[in-house]
């Protein structure tokens, strides 16, 4: 998981880190979904 690689995540409290990482995961899933459908 690349979640901790984006800028500033280590400066957040643990709860905010979790939220930020889940948002990043969701965006990765959305990106994959869109690319899968656009490439057809």
N, CA, C and O atoms as a MOPAC input file, in Angstrom:
PM7 MOZYME 1SCF
protein

 N      0.83800 1    -1.18600 1     0.00000 1
 C      0.00000 1     0.00000 1     0.00000 1
 C      0.86700 1     1.22700 1     0.00000 1
 O      1.81700 1     1.31900 1     0.77800 1
 N      0.56100 1     2.15800 1    -0.84800 1
 C      1.36100 1     3.36700 1    -0.96500 1
 C      0.82300 1     4.50900 1    -0.13100 1
 O      1.33500 1     5.62300 1    -0.24000 1
 N     -0.18900 1     4.28700 1     0.70100 1
 C     -0.88200 1     5.34100 1     1.42600 1
 C      0.01000 1     6.25800 1     2.23100 1
 O     -0.22000 1     7.46700 1     2.27100 1
 N      1.00600 1     5.71600 1     2.86100 1
 C      1.86700 1     6.54600 1     3.69100 1
 C      2.87800 1     7.33200 1     2.86600 1
 O      3.66400 1     8.09000 1     3.43400 1
 N      2.88100 1     7.17900 1     1.56600 1
 C      3.86600 1     7.84100 1     0.72300 1
 C      3.46500 1     9.24700 1     0.30600 1
 O      4.30600 1     9.98100 1    -0.21200 1
 N      2.22300 1     9.65000 1     0.50800 1
 C      1.88500 1    10.99000 1     0.07300 1
 C      2.28800 1    12.01400 1     1.12500 1
 O      2.38800 1    11.70300 1     2.31200 1
 N      2.51400 1    13.23200 1     0.66800 1
 C      3.11700 1    14.29100 1     1.47900 1
 C      2.25700 1    14.63500 1     2.69000 1
 O      1.05100 1    14.85100 1     2.57100 1
 N      2.89000 1    14.68300 1     3.84500 1
 C      2.24900 1    15.16400 1     5.05000 1
 C      1.50600 1    14.15000 1     5.88800 1
 O      1.05200 1    14.49400 1     6.98000 1
 N      1.35800 1    12.92100 1     5.43700 1
 C      0.55600 1    11.95300 1     6.18800 1
 C      1.17100 1    11.66300 1     7.55600 1
 O      0.44500 1    11.38600 1     8.51100 1
 N      2.48500 1    11.72300 1     7.66000 1
 C      3.14300 1    11.43000 1     8.93800 1
 C      2.95100 1    12.55200 1     9.95200 1
 O      3.17600 1    12.36500 1    11.14700 1
 N      2.53400 1    13.71400 1     9.46700 1
 C      2.30400 1    14.85200 1    10.36300 1
 C      0.91200 1    14.82300 1    10.97900 1
 O      0.62500 1    15.61800 1    11.87400 1
 N      0.04600 1    13.93300 1    10.52500 1
 C     -1.32200 1    13.85100 1    11.00800 1
 C     -1.41500 1    12.92800 1    12.21900 1
 O     -0.55800 1    12.07300 1    12.44000 1
 N     -2.48300 1    13.12600 1    12.99900 1
 C     -2.72600 1    12.18500 1    14.08900 1
 C     -3.17600 1    10.85000 1    13.49900 1
 O     -3.50500 1    10.77100 1    12.31500 1
 N     -3.19100 1     9.81500 1    14.31200 1
 C     -3.44500 1     8.46200 1    13.81200 1
 C     -4.82000 1     8.33000 1    13.14800 1
 O     -4.94300 1     7.66300 1    12.12100 1
 N     -5.84200 1     8.95100 1    13.71500 1
 C     -7.18100 1     8.87200 1    13.12100 1
 C     -7.20300 1     9.53900 1    11.75500 1
 O     -7.75800 1     8.99300 1    10.80100 1
 N     -6.60300 1    10.71400 1    11.65900 1
 C     -6.56500 1    11.42500 1    10.38100 1
 C     -5.74300 1    10.66900 1     9.34600 1
 O     -6.07300 1    10.68200 1     8.16000 1
 N     -4.67000 1    10.00800 1     9.78900 1
 C     -3.88300 1     9.18200 1     8.86800 1
 C     -4.75600 1     8.08200 1     8.28000 1
 O     -4.72000 1     7.82700 1     7.07600 1
 N     -5.54000 1     7.43000 1     9.13700 1
 C     -6.41800 1     6.36200 1     8.66400 1
 C     -7.41900 1     6.85700 1     7.64300 1
 O     -7.66400 1     6.19600 1     6.63400 1
 N     -8.00300 1     8.02600 1     7.90200 1
 C     -8.96500 1     8.61400 1     6.96500 1
 C     -8.27300 1     8.92500 1     5.63700 1
 O     -8.79000 1     8.59600 1     4.56900 1
 N     -7.11100 1     9.55700 1     5.71000 1
 C     -6.38200 1     9.91700 1     4.48700 1
 C     -6.01000 1     8.68300 1     3.67600 1
 O     -6.11900 1     8.69300 1     2.45000 1
 N     -5.57500 1     7.62800 1     4.34000 1
 C     -5.19400 1     6.39800 1     3.64300 1
 C     -6.41000 1     5.74300 1     2.99700 1
 O     -6.31200 1     5.23900 1     1.87800 1
 N     -7.54900 1     5.73900 1     3.67700 1
 C     -8.75700 1     5.15600 1     3.08500 1
 C     -9.23600 1     5.96000 1     1.88300 1
 O     -9.71000 1     5.38500 1     0.90300 1
 N     -9.11800 1     7.28000 1     1.94900 1
 C     -9.47100 1     8.11100 1     0.79100 1
 C     -8.56200 1     7.77900 1    -0.38400 1
 O     -9.02800 1     7.65100 1    -1.51600 1
 N     -7.26200 1     7.64000 1    -0.11900 1
 C     -6.31300 1     7.29000 1    -1.18500 1
 C     -6.65400 1     5.92900 1    -1.78700 1
 O     -6.59500 1     5.76500 1    -3.00600 1
 N     -7.00900 1     4.95400 1    -0.95500 1
 C     -7.39400 1     3.62400 1    -1.46900 1
 C     -8.63100 1     3.72900 1    -2.35200 1
 O     -8.70700 1     3.10200 1    -3.40900 1
 N     -9.59300 1     4.52500 1    -1.91200 1
 C    -10.81900 1     4.69900 1    -2.69100 1
 C    -10.51600 1     5.33400 1    -4.04800 1
 O    -11.06100 1     4.91800 1    -5.07000 1
 N     -9.65400 1     6.33300 1    -4.05100 1
 C     -9.28100 1     6.97300 1    -5.30900 1
 C     -8.55100 1     6.00000 1    -6.23300 1
 O     -8.76200 1     6.01900 1    -7.44500 1
 N     -7.70000 1     5.15700 1    -5.66800 1
 C     -7.01300 1     4.14000 1    -6.48000 1
 C     -8.01300 1     3.17700 1    -7.10600 1
 O     -7.87500 1     2.81700 1    -8.27500 1
 N     -9.01900 1     2.75600 1    -6.34300 1
 C    -10.04500 1     1.84600 1    -6.87200 1
 C    -10.83800 1     2.53100 1    -7.97200 1
 O    -11.10800 1     1.92700 1    -9.01000 1
 N    -11.21700 1     3.79800 1    -7.75400 1
 C    -11.97200 1     4.53600 1    -8.76500 1
 C    -11.16500 1     4.69800 1   -10.04400 1
 O    -11.69700 1     4.56100 1   -11.14600 1
 N     -9.88000 1     4.99100 1    -9.89300 1
 C     -9.00600 1     5.15800 1   -11.06000 1
 C     -8.93100 1     3.85600 1   -11.84500 1
 O     -9.03300 1     3.86300 1   -13.07200 1
 N     -8.75400 1     2.73900 1   -11.14400 1
 C     -8.68500 1     1.44100 1   -11.80800 1
 C     -9.99200 1     1.15900 1   -12.55200 1
 O     -9.97500 1     0.71800 1   -13.70100 1
 N    -11.12500 1     1.41600 1   -11.89000 1
 C    -12.43700 1     1.16900 1   -12.48500 1
 C    -12.61300 1     1.99500 1   -13.76600 1
 O    -13.05500 1     1.47000 1   -14.78800 1
 N    -12.27000 1     3.27500 1   -13.70800 1
 C    -12.42000 1     4.12300 1   -14.87700 1
 C    -11.51300 1     3.67800 1   -16.01400 1
 O    -11.96300 1     3.60000 1   -17.15700 1
 N    -10.24600 1     3.38500 1   -15.73200 1
 C     -9.33600 1     2.93500 1   -16.77800 1
 C     -9.80100 1     1.63000 1   -17.39900 1
 O     -9.66600 1     1.43400 1   -18.60700 1
 N    -10.34700 1     0.73500 1   -16.58500 1
 C    -10.82800 1    -0.54500 1   -17.10600 1
 C    -11.96900 1    -0.35100 1   -18.09100 1
 O    -12.05900 1    -1.07100 1   -19.08600 1
 N    -12.84100 1     0.61600 1   -17.82400 1
 C    -13.98500 1     0.83300 1   -18.69900 1
 C    -13.66400 1     1.71100 1   -19.90900 1
 O    -14.25900 1     1.55400 1   -20.97500 1
 N    -12.73000 1     2.62200 1   -19.73300 1
 C    -12.35200 1     3.49200 1   -20.84400 1
 C    -11.55100 1     2.71900 1   -21.89100 1
 O    -11.67300 1     2.99700 1   -23.08400 1
 N    -10.74700 1     1.76600 1   -21.47000 1
 C     -9.87200 1     1.05400 1   -22.38400 1
 C    -10.60400 1     0.07000 1   -23.28800 1
 O    -10.01700 1    -0.45300 1   -24.23500 1
 N    -11.88000 1    -0.18900 1   -23.00600 1
 C    -12.63200 1    -1.15300 1   -23.83000 1
 C    -13.00700 1    -0.56800 1   -25.16700 1
 O    -13.64000 1    -1.24200 1   -25.98000 1

